[in-house]
Amino acid sequence: PDMYPGNCWAFKGSQGYLVVRLSMKIYPTAFTVEHIPKTLSPTGSITSAPRNFSVYGLDDEYQEEGKLLGEYVYDQDGEPLQMFPVMEKNEDAFQIVELRIFSNWGHAEYTCLYRFRVHGKPA
């Protein structure tokens, strides 16, 4: 609900995934990932921020391999809120989106996700 240090969804290690069911089917156009800025971090670094990630559109929550919508890198030196356009063009609408995080910026114990948003046009 806010951007205070530690108020995040944290998962063990540097790899994890999150599946989100949207309120309606949409044609995805972009995604945003938000992390606290370095200035708010008690250590002055944000090594727990996601680094390499991909986003997939799923037809249902049991689908193992969705449709790749893009592969991205969150820039730890960039703005806290970063927008990533859909890179793999497709004609499909999705109500379920999967965020797969493959690495973070060096934190050995956990990765923190503060906000993930999906942008698009209603189907």
N, C-alpha and C positions, 0 to 999 in steps of 0.2 A: 504493500500500500504506500510505502514511502521509500526514499533513497538513503536511509541511514546505514552506515557500515554494519554488516552482519544481517540486515533484514533482506535476505536473499534466499533463493532455493539453492541449497548447497548439496552437492553429491560427492561421494568419495572418489578420489583419483582425478584424472584429467579427461576421462571419456564417459559420456552418458548420453541419454536421449530423453526427450520430452514429447509426448503426443498430446495435441490440443484439438478438442472438438469445438468448432466455431458455431455460432448461433444459427448460421445458414450457409448454404453452398455459395462459394464465391469463386471468381476468376482471380487468383492471386496476382498482384502486381509488384509487391515489395514486402520486405520484412524489416523490422527494427529490433536491434539488441541494445540494451542499456545496462551500464555498469556504473558504479560510483566513480567520480573523478579521483585522480591521485591525491588531490588536495584534501579530500574528505577521508582518505584512508589513514588509519592510525600509524601505519608503517611508511606512508609516503609512496607505496607501490601498489599495483593492482595485479599481482602475479596470479591471483585466483580467477581473473577474468577469462572468459572463453577466448580461444585464439582461432583455430581452424574449425569450421562447421559447415554442414550442409542442411538443406531444407528439402523435404519431400511432401508431395501431395498423396494422400491415401484415399482409397475408395471406402474402406472400413477399417476399424481399429485392429482387426486380426490380420490384415495384409502385411506380409513380411517385407516385401520390397516395393516401395511406392515409386511414384514418378518424380525423378530428380528435378527440382526447380532451380537449383543453383548451389555452388560451392563458394564459400566466402572466408574472409579473414577479418576478425574484429581487431582494430588498431588500438593498442593500449595507449598510444601517444595521441590519439585523435579525440574527438568530442565524446563525452560520455554516452550520448544517444547517437547511434549510427544506423543509417538506412541502407539497405541492400536491395537492388532491383531484382526481379525474377530474371534469371539469365537464360534458362532453357524454355523457349517459347512453346506453348502448347494450347490446345483448344479445350482442355478439360477444366471443369469446375470441381472444387473440393470443399468438403466440410471438415475434413480431418487433415491436420498438418503435423508432420514430425520434424523436430529439430534434433539433429545429431551433432554432438560436440566431440571432436576428435582430439583436441589438445587445449591446454590453457597456456598462460604466459609464465609458467615455471613453478607454480605452487605444487609441492610434492603430495600434500594430503587431500586437498579438495578443490573443486571448481564452484564458483558462485554465479548464478544467473539471477539478475535483478528483475529485468523486464524483457519479454519477447512479445512482439506484436506482429500480426499478420494484416496486411493491407490488400484491398482488392475491390472488385466490382461485384455486386450481387448477381447471382446467376438467374 
